[in-house]
Amino acid sequence: MKKLTAFTVHTTAEGKRCAYMYSVIDADGNITEANKRANCVLLDEEALAAVQQLESFLDRRLAEE
């Protein structure tokens, strides 16, 4: 099983790029691989909407500080 451990989204020339880290866990619960890394450009409209929602939330939070 793969377990997401961290992610970040940033804007690049290609669009919204998501970099993420994960661990691989076997059937006995042992971590067989840690800190695996991957990335992708977000094309899915639902994922892009979720990113926009988070960015809006953080913009409002910053305005309140």
PEHUGI-V824455 format. One record per backbone hydrogen bond with DSSP energy under -0.5 kcal/mol. NH is the residue of the N-H (numbers start at 1). CO is the residue of the C=O. If there is no record, write none. Layout:
nh;co
NH;CO
NH;CO
This chain:
nh;co
3;23
4;2
5;21
6;21
8;19
10;17
12;15
15;12
17;10
17;15
18;40
19;8
19;17
20;38
21;6
22;36
23;3
24;33
25;1
26;30
29;26
32;24
32;30
33;24
36;22
38;20
40;18
42;16
42;40
48;44
49;45
50;46
51;47
52;48
53;49
54;50
55;51
56;52
57;53
58;54
59;55
60;56
61;57
62;58
63;59
64;60
65;61
65;62
